[in-house]
Amino acid sequence: MSNFFNELKRRNVIKSTIAYLVVSWIVIQFTLAVLPTFGAAD
């Protein structure tokens, strides 16, 4: 099991996943803030 996590670290899978989650969260927050401005339906 340790080899599995070492391989994920070596391939930067963990960093990529964290970056993807952070960017996704930012896009969702931005969308939730901007859509009401344009009168989008709830």
mmCIF file as gemmi writes it, N, C-alpha and C atoms, coordinates in Angstrom:
data_model
loop_
_atom_site.group_PDB
_atom_site.id
_atom_site.type_symbol
_atom_site.label_atom_id
_atom_site.label_alt_id
_atom_site.label_comp_id
_atom_site.label_asym_id
_atom_site.label_entity_id
_atom_site.label_seq_id
_atom_site.pdbx_PDB_ins_code
_atom_site.Cartn_x
_atom_site.Cartn_y
_atom_site.Cartn_z
_atom_site.occupancy
_atom_site.B_iso_or_equiv
_atom_site.pdbx_formal_charge
_atom_site.auth_seq_id
_atom_site.auth_asym_id
_atom_site.pdbx_PDB_model_num
ATOM 1 N N . MET Axp A 1 ? 0.828 -1.203 0 1 0 ? 1 A 1
ATOM 2 C CA . MET Axp A 1 ? 0 0 0 1 0 ? 1 A 1
ATOM 3 C C . MET Axp A 1 ? 0.87 1.263 0 1 0 ? 1 A 1
ATOM 4 N N . SER Axp A 2 ? 1.975 1.188 0.68 1 0 ? 2 A 1
ATOM 5 C CA . SER Axp A 2 ? 2.886 2.329 0.726 1 0 ? 2 A 1
ATOM 6 C C . SER Axp A 2 ? 3.45 2.631 -0.661 1 0 ? 2 A 1
ATOM 7 N N . ASN Axp A 3 ? 3.7 1.585 -1.446 1 0 ? 3 A 1
ATOM 8 C CA . ASN Axp A 3 ? 4.209 1.785 -2.805 1 0 ? 3 A 1
ATOM 9 C C . ASN Axp A 3 ? 3.196 2.524 -3.67 1 0 ? 3 A 1
ATOM 10 N N . PHE Axp A 4 ? 1.92 2.252 -3.416 1 0 ? 4 A 1
ATOM 11 C CA . PHE Axp A 4 ? 0.854 2.912 -4.173 1 0 ? 4 A 1
ATOM 12 C C . PHE Axp A 4 ? 0.894 4.416 -3.941 1 0 ? 4 A 1
ATOM 13 N N . PHE Axp A 5 ? 0.969 4.838 -2.674 1 0 ? 5 A 1
ATOM 14 C CA . PHE Axp A 5 ? 0.993 6.271 -2.367 1 0 ? 5 A 1
ATOM 15 C C . PHE Axp A 5 ? 2.291 6.921 -2.841 1 0 ? 5 A 1
ATOM 16 N N . ASN Axp A 6 ? 3.379 6.19 -2.766 1 0 ? 6 A 1
ATOM 17 C CA . ASN Axp A 6 ? 4.643 6.733 -3.287 1 0 ? 6 A 1
ATOM 18 C C . ASN Axp A 6 ? 4.558 6.95 -4.802 1 0 ? 6 A 1
ATOM 19 N N . GLU Axp A 7 ? 3.905 6.048 -5.485 1 0 ? 7 A 1
ATOM 20 C CA . GLU Axp A 7 ? 3.745 6.198 -6.937 1 0 ? 7 A 1
ATOM 21 C C . GLU Axp A 7 ? 2.841 7.386 -7.258 1 0 ? 7 A 1
ATOM 22 N N . LEU Axp A 8 ? 1.78 7.58 -6.463 1 0 ? 8 A 1
ATOM 23 C CA . LEU Axp A 8 ? 0.917 8.744 -6.668 1 0 ? 8 A 1
ATOM 24 C C . LEU Axp A 8 ? 1.694 10.033 -6.456 1 0 ? 8 A 1
ATOM 25 N N . LYS Axp A 9 ? 2.517 10.082 -5.427 1 0 ? 9 A 1
ATOM 26 C CA . LYS Axp A 9 ? 3.338 11.271 -5.176 1 0 ? 9 A 1
ATOM 27 C C . LYS Axp A 9 ? 4.32 11.492 -6.318 1 0 ? 9 A 1
ATOM 28 N N . ARG Axp A 10 ? 4.932 10.419 -6.799 1 0 ? 10 A 1
ATOM 29 C CA . ARG Axp A 10 ? 5.927 10.54 -7.864 1 0 ? 10 A 1
ATOM 30 C C . ARG Axp A 10 ? 5.308 11.105 -9.133 1 0 ? 10 A 1
ATOM 31 N N . ARG Axp A 11 ? 4.074 10.727 -9.397 1 0 ? 11 A 1
ATOM 32 C CA . ARG Axp A 11 ? 3.402 11.204 -10.616 1 0 ? 11 A 1
ATOM 33 C C . ARG Axp A 11 ? 2.639 12.506 -10.395 1 0 ? 11 A 1
ATOM 34 N N . ASN Axp A 12 ? 2.749 13.101 -9.23 1 0 ? 12 A 1
ATOM 35 C CA . ASN Axp A 12 ? 2.094 14.367 -8.886 1 0 ? 12 A 1
ATOM 36 C C . ASN Axp A 12 ? 0.57 14.281 -8.967 1 0 ? 12 A 1
ATOM 37 N N . VAL Axp A 13 ? 0.023 13.095 -8.729 1 0 ? 13 A 1
ATOM 38 C CA . VAL Axp A 13 ? -1.423 12.92 -8.785 1 0 ? 13 A 1
ATOM 39 C C . VAL Axp A 13 ? -2.086 13.675 -7.638 1 0 ? 13 A 1
ATOM 40 N N . ILE Axp A 14 ? -1.49 13.616 -6.467 1 0 ? 14 A 1
ATOM 41 C CA . ILE Axp A 14 ? -2.078 14.254 -5.295 1 0 ? 14 A 1
ATOM 42 C C . ILE Axp A 14 ? -2.129 15.772 -5.482 1 0 ? 14 A 1
ATOM 43 N N . LYS Axp A 15 ? -1.034 16.361 -5.943 1 0 ? 15 A 1
ATOM 44 C CA . LYS Axp A 15 ? -1.009 17.815 -6.168 1 0 ? 15 A 1
ATOM 45 C C . LYS Axp A 15 ? -2.009 18.219 -7.24 1 0 ? 15 A 1
ATOM 46 N N . SER Axp A 16 ? -2.102 17.435 -8.291 1 0 ? 16 A 1
ATOM 47 C CA . SER Axp A 16 ? -3.041 17.742 -9.363 1 0 ? 16 A 1
ATOM 48 C C . SER Axp A 16 ? -4.481 17.676 -8.875 1 0 ? 16 A 1
ATOM 49 N N . THR Axp A 17 ? -4.781 16.687 -8.057 1 0 ? 17 A 1
ATOM 50 C CA . THR Axp A 17 ? -6.134 16.541 -7.522 1 0 ? 17 A 1
ATOM 51 C C . THR Axp A 17 ? -6.495 17.712 -6.628 1 0 ? 17 A 1
ATOM 52 N N . ILE Axp A 18 ? -5.58 18.105 -5.765 1 0 ? 18 A 1
ATOM 53 C CA . ILE Axp A 18 ? -5.831 19.243 -4.875 1 0 ? 18 A 1
ATOM 54 C C . ILE Axp A 18 ? -6.021 20.513 -5.691 1 0 ? 18 A 1
ATOM 55 N N . ALA Axp A 19 ? -5.18 20.724 -6.703 1 0 ? 19 A 1
ATOM 56 C CA . ALA Axp A 19 ? -5.301 21.916 -7.544 1 0 ? 19 A 1
ATOM 57 C C . ALA Axp A 19 ? -6.643 21.926 -8.274 1 0 ? 19 A 1
ATOM 58 N N . TYR Axp A 20 ? -7.057 20.772 -8.785 1 0 ? 20 A 1
ATOM 59 C CA . TYR Axp A 20 ? -8.344 20.667 -9.482 1 0 ? 20 A 1
ATOM 60 C C . TYR Axp A 20 ? -9.497 21.006 -8.546 1 0 ? 20 A 1
ATOM 61 N N . LEU Axp A 21 ? -9.462 20.493 -7.323 1 0 ? 21 A 1
ATOM 62 C CA . LEU Axp A 21 ? -10.527 20.777 -6.356 1 0 ? 21 A 1
ATOM 63 C C . LEU Axp A 21 ? -10.577 22.253 -5.986 1 0 ? 21 A 1
ATOM 64 N N . VAL Axp A 22 ? -9.416 22.868 -5.797 1 0 ? 22 A 1
ATOM 65 C CA . VAL Axp A 22 ? -9.375 24.294 -5.439 1 0 ? 22 A 1
ATOM 66 C C . VAL Axp A 22 ? -9.92 25.151 -6.579 1 0 ? 22 A 1
ATOM 67 N N . VAL Axp A 23 ? -9.493 24.877 -7.806 1 0 ? 23 A 1
ATOM 68 C CA . VAL Axp A 23 ? -9.973 25.647 -8.956 1 0 ? 23 A 1
ATOM 69 C C . VAL Axp A 23 ? -11.466 25.446 -9.149 1 0 ? 23 A 1
ATOM 70 N N . SER Axp A 24 ? -11.937 24.226 -8.966 1 0 ? 24 A 1
ATOM 71 C CA . SER Axp A 24 ? -13.376 23.953 -9.097 1 0 ? 24 A 1
ATOM 72 C C . SER Axp A 24 ? -14.167 24.732 -8.065 1 0 ? 24 A 1
ATOM 73 N N . TRP Axp A 25 ? -13.675 24.765 -6.826 1 0 ? 25 A 1
ATOM 74 C CA . TRP Axp A 25 ? -14.364 25.497 -5.767 1 0 ? 25 A 1
ATOM 75 C C . TRP Axp A 25 ? -14.412 26.995 -6.092 1 0 ? 25 A 1
ATOM 76 N N . ILE Axp A 26 ? -13.315 27.55 -6.595 1 0 ? 26 A 1
ATOM 77 C CA . ILE Axp A 26 ? -13.274 28.966 -6.95 1 0 ? 26 A 1
ATOM 78 C C . ILE Axp A 26 ? -14.266 29.271 -8.066 1 0 ? 26 A 1
ATOM 79 N N . VAL Axp A 27 ? -14.327 28.413 -9.084 1 0 ? 27 A 1
ATOM 80 C CA . VAL Axp A 27 ? -15.264 28.62 -10.196 1 0 ? 27 A 1
ATOM 81 C C . VAL Axp A 27 ? -16.704 28.568 -9.686 1 0 ? 27 A 1
ATOM 82 N N . ILE Axp A 28 ? -17.007 27.632 -8.812 1 0 ? 28 A 1
ATOM 83 C CA . ILE Axp A 28 ? -18.371 27.53 -8.267 1 0 ? 28 A 1
ATOM 84 C C . ILE Axp A 28 ? -18.715 28.772 -7.463 1 0 ? 28 A 1
ATOM 85 N N . GLN Axp A 29 ? -17.81 29.239 -6.612 1 0 ? 29 A 1
ATOM 86 C CA . GLN Axp A 29 ? -18.069 30.434 -5.815 1 0 ? 29 A 1
ATOM 87 C C . GLN Axp A 29 ? -18.254 31.661 -6.708 1 0 ? 29 A 1
ATOM 88 N N . PHE Axp A 30 ? -17.443 31.802 -7.721 1 0 ? 30 A 1
ATOM 89 C CA . PHE Axp A 30 ? -17.562 32.929 -8.644 1 0 ? 30 A 1
ATOM 90 C C . PHE Axp A 30 ? -18.903 32.878 -9.372 1 0 ? 30 A 1
ATOM 91 N N . THR Axp A 31 ? -19.281 31.682 -9.815 1 0 ? 31 A 1
ATOM 92 C CA . THR Axp A 31 ? -20.547 31.517 -10.535 1 0 ? 31 A 1
ATOM 93 C C . THR Axp A 31 ? -21.729 31.855 -9.637 1 0 ? 31 A 1
ATOM 94 N N . LEU Axp A 32 ? -21.685 31.4 -8.404 1 0 ? 32 A 1
ATOM 95 C CA . LEU Axp A 32 ? -22.779 31.69 -7.473 1 0 ? 32 A 1
ATOM 96 C C . LEU Axp A 32 ? -22.874 33.182 -7.17 1 0 ? 32 A 1
ATOM 97 N N . ALA Axp A 33 ? -21.772 33.88 -7.218 1 0 ? 33 A 1
ATOM 98 C CA . ALA Axp A 33 ? -21.779 35.318 -6.951 1 0 ? 33 A 1
ATOM 99 C C . ALA Axp A 33 ? -22.224 36.12 -8.162 1 0 ? 33 A 1
ATOM 100 N N . VAL Axp A 34 ? -21.931 35.65 -9.372 1 0 ? 34 A 1
ATOM 101 C CA . VAL Axp A 34 ? -22.177 36.429 -10.578 1 0 ? 34 A 1
ATOM 102 C C . VAL Axp A 34 ? -23.547 36.156 -11.194 1 0 ? 34 A 1
ATOM 103 N N . LEU Axp A 35 ? -24.022 34.936 -11.159 1 0 ? 35 A 1
ATOM 104 C CA . LEU Axp A 35 ? -25.275 34.601 -11.832 1 0 ? 35 A 1
ATOM 105 C C . LEU Axp A 35 ? -26.475 35.439 -11.371 1 0 ? 35 A 1
ATOM 106 N N . PRO Axp A 36 ? -26.64 35.707 -10.086 1 0 ? 36 A 1
ATOM 107 C CA . PRO Axp A 36 ? -27.786 36.548 -9.68 1 0 ? 36 A 1
ATOM 108 C C . PRO Axp A 36 ? -27.738 37.95 -10.306 1 0 ? 36 A 1
ATOM 109 N N . THR Axp A 37 ? -26.552 38.434 -10.619 1 0 ? 37 A 1
ATOM 110 C CA . THR Axp A 37 ? -26.412 39.749 -11.237 1 0 ? 37 A 1
ATOM 111 C C . THR Axp A 37 ? -27.109 39.794 -12.598 1 0 ? 37 A 1
ATOM 112 N N . PHE Axp A 38 ? -27.061 38.683 -13.313 1 0 ? 38 A 1
ATOM 113 C CA . PHE Axp A 38 ? -27.664 38.62 -14.637 1 0 ? 38 A 1
ATOM 114 C C . PHE Axp A 38 ? -29.097 38.114 -14.6 1 0 ? 38 A 1
ATOM 115 N N . GLY Axp A 39 ? -29.65 37.93 -13.414 1 0 ? 39 A 1
ATOM 116 C CA . GLY Axp A 39 ? -31.035 37.506 -13.289 1 0 ? 39 A 1
ATOM 117 C C . GLY Axp A 39 ? -31.251 36.052 -13.658 1 0 ? 39 A 1
ATOM 118 N N . ALA Axp A 40 ? -30.238 35.225 -13.484 1 0 ? 40 A 1
ATOM 119 C CA . ALA Axp A 40 ? -30.389 33.806 -13.793 1 0 ? 40 A 1
ATOM 120 C C . ALA Axp A 40 ? -31.358 33.151 -12.82 1 0 ? 40 A 1
ATOM 121 N N . ALA Axp A 41 ? -32.07 32.167 -13.296 1 0 ? 41 A 1
ATOM 122 C CA . ALA Axp A 41 ? -33.039 31.47 -12.45 1 0 ? 41 A 1
ATOM 123 C C . ALA Axp A 41 ? -32.316 30.705 -11.342 1 0 ? 41 A 1
ATOM 124 N N . ASP Axp A 42 ? -32.97 30.595 -10.22 1 0 ? 42 A 1
ATOM 125 C CA . ASP Axp A 42 ? -32.375 29.876 -9.074 1 0 ? 42 A 1
ATOM 126 C C . ASP Axp A 42 ? -32.318 28.395 -9.333 1 0 ? 42 A 1
